[in-house]
Amino acid sequence: MIEKTTFKFLSDLNKNNRREWFYANKSAYQVARENVLDLIAMLIHHIAEFDNSLLGTEPQDCLFRIYRDVRFSKNKIPYKVWFNASLRGGGRKGIGAGYYISIQPGKSYLGGGLWRPSSEDLDKIRKGIISRTQEFENVLEAKEFKDAFGELGGEKLKTAPRGFSRDHPNIHWLRYKDFIVGKPISDKEIMEDQFLDYAVKSYYNMLPLKQFLNKRLEI
């Protein structure tokens, strides 16, 4: 699982977010990165047992870069102070809904779904919800899903999306711009051996939502 040294590296980076410090501690970064890749590899292996879309996915293809793109940002801090990964076929560059993990001291997070879909994909999902409302709600009301994640998350519009009436019977769902779920993970939890089973079970309970979304996108 995640080692104390990985959290220490991230904590130290948070206090010393400068290129000079990073390059002086590049070996510590490499050790932390390998630790995270090992966890991702184990997650992929177990998730693929119930979701074959991850078969053949490489851990390094799932892990996002730690380097920030500061070209168009007022925040010029050069590095992220967390490791994060998108676990899906094709890795972080894959399409459709998938699984997600973020590792950061005091702020680790486990979840997934579909974040910021294109306008075209969002329209497909909204129309899919209208045509299969009961199926969608059954996914979200399933005991296993609610025990794992509680409820659907993501940003919502304040009003009805273009092309839909404000009094549409499904307006509550149609206002969503993201279709994501997630929950915080403590440092202690993610360092324990049991975390792997816990994470895999959570992802398994998220599978019906992933399948519903990707079915609408014809993935």
C-alpha positions in Angstrom: 0.0 0.0 0.0 1.0 3.6 0.3 4.2 4.1 2.4 4.9 6.8 4.9 7.8 7.9 2.8 5.4 8.7 0.0 3.3 11.0 2.2 6.5 12.5 3.6 7.7 13.4 0.1 4.3 15.0 -0.7 4.3 16.9 2.6 7.9 18.1 2.0 7.0 19.1 -1.6 4.1 21.1 -0.3 6.5 23.1 1.9 9.2 23.4 -0.8 7.3 23.7 -4.1 10.3 24.9 -6.1 12.2 23.4 -9.1 15.5 23.6 -7.2 14.2 21.6 -4.3 12.4 19.1 -6.5 15.5 18.3 -8.6 17.6 18.0 -5.4 15.0 15.4 -4.2 14.3 13.7 -7.4 15.3 10.3 -6.0 12.6 10.6 -3.3 10.1 11.5 -5.9 11.0 8.4 -8.0 10.6 6.2 -4.9 7.2 7.7 -4.1 6.1 7.5 -7.7 7.0 3.8 -7.9 5.0 3.2 -4.7 2.0 4.7 -6.3 2.4 2.8 -9.5 2.6 -0.4 -7.5 -0.8 0.4 -5.9 -2.3 1.3 -9.3 -1.0 -2.0 -10.8 -2.7 -4.0 -8.0 -5.9 -2.1 -8.5 -6.0 -2.6 -12.2 -5.3 -6.3 -11.7 -8.3 -6.8 -9.4 -10.7 -4.4 -11.2 -10.0 -6.3 -14.4 -11.5 -9.4 -12.8 -15.0 -7.8 -13.0 -14.4 -5.1 -15.6 -12.4 -6.4 -18.6 -12.1 -3.0 -20.1 -9.0 -2.5 -18.0 -7.3 -5.6 -19.3 -3.9 -4.7 -20.7 -3.9 -1.2 -19.1 -0.5 -0.1 -17.9 -0.2 1.7 -14.6 2.0 4.4 -15.9 -0.7 5.3 -18.5 -3.1 5.9 -15.7 -1.0 8.1 -13.5 -1.2 11.9 -14.2 2.0 14.0 -14.4 3.1 15.7 -11.2 4.2 18.7 -13.2 1.6 21.5 -13.4 1.0 23.4 -16.7 1.5 27.0 -15.6 1.5 28.6 -19.0 -1.9 30.1 -18.7 -2.3 30.1 -14.9 -1.7 32.9 -12.4 -0.6 30.2 -10.0 3.0 29.5 -11.0 3.7 26.8 -8.4 5.4 24.1 -10.6 4.2 20.9 -9.0 1.0 19.2 -7.8 1.3 18.1 -4.2 -0.6 14.9 -4.8 -0.5 11.8 -7.1 -3.7 11.0 -9.0 -4.7 8.4 -11.5 -7.6 7.6 -13.9 -8.1 3.9 -14.1 -9.9 3.0 -17.4 -9.1 1.4 -20.7 -6.5 3.6 -22.4 -5.5 5.0 -19.0 -5.8 8.7 -18.2 -6.3 9.5 -22.0 -9.1 6.9 -22.3 -12.7 7.9 -23.0 -15.9 7.6 -21.0 -16.5 6.9 -17.4 -13.8 5.3 -15.2 -12.3 4.9 -11.8 -10.2 7.5 -10.0 -7.8 7.8 -7.1 -6.0 10.8 -5.6 -3.2 10.4 -3.0 -2.4 13.5 -0.8 -1.6 13.8 2.9 -4.9 14.4 4.7 -6.9 14.6 1.4 -6.8 11.3 -0.3 -9.8 10.5 -2.4 -11.4 7.4 -4.1 -14.1 7.6 -6.7 -14.9 7.8 -10.3 -17.5 8.4 -13.0 -17.5 10.9 -15.7 -16.1 14.4 -15.2 -16.7 17.3 -17.6 -18.1 15.4 -20.6 -18.3 17.2 -23.9 -21.5 18.9 -24.8 -22.3 16.1 -27.2 -21.7 13.4 -24.6 -23.6 15.3 -22.0 -26.6 15.5 -24.3 -26.4 11.7 -24.9 -26.4 11.0 -21.2 -29.2 13.3 -20.5 -31.3 11.7 -23.2 -30.4 8.3 -21.8 -31.6 9.3 -18.4 -34.9 10.5 -19.8 -35.4 7.2 -21.7 -34.2 5.0 -18.9 -35.0 6.9 -15.8 -36.0 4.0 -13.6 -32.8 2.1 -14.6 -30.7 5.1 -13.7 -32.4 5.7 -10.4 -32.1 2.0 -9.5 -28.4 2.2 -10.0 -28.2 5.2 -7.6 -30.6 3.7 -5.1 -28.9 0.3 -4.8 -27.9 -0.5 -1.3 -24.3 -1.4 -2.3 -23.9 1.9 -4.2 -25.3 4.0 -1.4 -23.2 2.3 1.2 -20.1 2.9 -0.8 -20.7 6.5 -2.0 -23.9 7.9 -0.7 -25.2 9.8 -3.7 -24.2 11.1 -7.1 -21.9 14.1 -7.0 -20.7 16.7 -9.5 -21.4 20.2 -10.5 -24.9 21.2 -11.4 -26.5 23.9 -13.5 -28.6 26.4 -11.6 -31.3 26.2 -14.2 -32.4 23.8 -16.9 -29.9 22.9 -19.6 -30.6 24.3 -23.1 -33.3 22.3 -24.9 -35.0 21.1 -21.7 -37.9 22.5 -19.8 -37.5 23.8 -16.2 -40.5 21.7 -15.2 -39.2 18.5 -16.9 -39.9 15.5 -14.5 -36.2 14.6 -14.6 -34.8 18.1 -14.2 -33.0 17.1 -11.0 -30.8 14.7 -12.9 -30.6 16.8 -16.1 -29.0 19.7 -14.3 -25.8 17.7 -13.6 -22.7 18.7 -15.6 -20.6 15.9 -14.1 -21.6 12.4 -13.1 -19.1 11.5 -10.4 -18.9 9.8 -7.0 -16.2 9.8 -4.4 -15.3 9.6 -0.8 -12.3 10.7 1.4 -9.7 8.2 2.5 -7.6 8.8 5.6 -3.8 8.4 5.5 -4.1 5.5 7.9 -6.6 3.7 5.7 -4.6 3.9 2.6 -1.5 2.7 4.3 -3.2 -0.5 5.6 -3.1 -3.8 3.8 -6.9 -4.0 3.8 -7.1 -0.9 1.7 -6.7 -2.9 -1.5 -9.8 -5.0 -0.8 -11.7 -1.9 0.4 -10.9 0.1 -2.8 -11.7 -2.8 -5.2 -15.0 -3.4 -3.5 -15.9 0.3 -3.7 -15.0 0.3 -7.4 -17.1 -2.8 -7.9 -20.1 -1.1 -6.3 -19.6 1.8 -8.7 -19.5 -0.5 -11.8 -23.3 -0.2 -12.6 -23.0 3.6 -12.8 -19.9 3.4 -15.0 -21.7 0.9 -17.3 -24.9 3.0 -17.5 -22.9 6.1 -18.5 -20.7 4.3 -21.0 -23.7 2.5 -22.5 -25.2 5.9 -23.3 -21.9 6.9 -24.9 -21.8 3.7 -26.8 -18.5 2.7 -25.3 
